[in-house]
Amino acid sequence: MRGHPDWLAKGNNNFSDTPYIEGFVAVLQIAIADLAGTDLCLLPTFVDLDITVEDINHIRAKEVPDNSKLRFEIAVPRLYDRNGGSVDQMQDEVLATATMILIWCSALPEEKVTAIIRSAYKSGLSAKAFLVRPYSELYREFASSDNFNSRRSADGGSIDMQGFSLRENEQLRWRDGPGIGYSKSKAKEFLKNRYTRGLKPIRKTLKRLRASTTFQQWVSEKRAEGLLDWQILLIIANTATNIRLGPLTEAFESARTKQQALDAMNKEETDEMPSDFENRITGPDGKMATGLLTISASRTWGLRSRHTTPDFLAWTKLLDVRYFQNSDDIPHEDLFSPI
């Protein structure tokens, strides 16, 4: 299982680009270390940074959609002019971009994570990342092009990685204690609401499903996977809601779409779902509803996903470990028993 975000930064390994790429990564490391003492509620994901060096005036950063990790394409300017404050401006942009990436790794809502970053700046984060001379200049004072190329072409021989043991600084480890805002009393309140609200949009359909052996087998499989009854119930309810809403005409995160989904979930079912609904639950629609369950459960705790394609595995681990999503439950009737 992944712990804190694992980082991979890659780019052209040549004497022209490496100083700029290493300079950006160095500032990112400073930001990570400086904020290590603060709970940013980071996702236990993999962060993939594809860094290029270009003849541009300002740094560019773009998220690349990926459900398995966080991916960013970052273009770093090549500095030519040391006059007019361009070096200071570039250092500010690099630090701002580095902290922006950290924010995108956080599950905290905007106001909380912004307050943390502002506090870090007030406490001297900018000064810690400041260099009187650009990293690229300092790099070239300690390494020449010939030296760089000779080291690249040298045969280092085979290395047995089994003999290396990576050690993580205790202060940088992923926080796995109860999440911000978590309490047992809140969890019980939320669970009661989930059982009540999850039944409304499928009350009639569920009665029909309970008579199906295929449905009973699917429920057994989900329970064997470790899903609790409230999660199974909401997968069914979310699938029904998605079908009733039809194709989205706006982004899922839009206020209008979220309100439409909320209204549909709170409405007592009047007409049963179509006869193929059972197949929809066990197919792609059910898988999509499982992912949406994770994101909707995170909102209950006041968390926020900033990604159009969330890393559902990372979100699931965050909720399971820090918000006890895979263990918290309350006494309830068997909603899925055969009839």
Secondary structure, 3 states (H helix, E strand, C coil): CCCCCEEEEECCCCCCCHHHHHHHHHHHHHHHHHCCCCCCCECCCEEEEEEEEECCCCCEEEEECCCCCEEEEEEEECCCCCCCCHHHHHHHHHHHHHHHHHHHHECCCHHHHHHHHHHHHHCCHHHHHCCCCCHHHHHHHHCCHHHHHHHHHCCCCCCCHHHCCCCCCHHHCCCCCCCCCCCHHHHHHHHHHHHHHHHHHHHHHHHHHCCCHHHHHHHHHHHHCCCCHHHHHHHHHHHHHHHHHCCCCCCCCCHHHHHHHHHHHCCCCCCCCCCCHHHHHHCHHHHHHHHHHHHHHHHHCCCCCCCCCCCHHHHHHHHHHHCCCCCCCCCCCCCCCCC
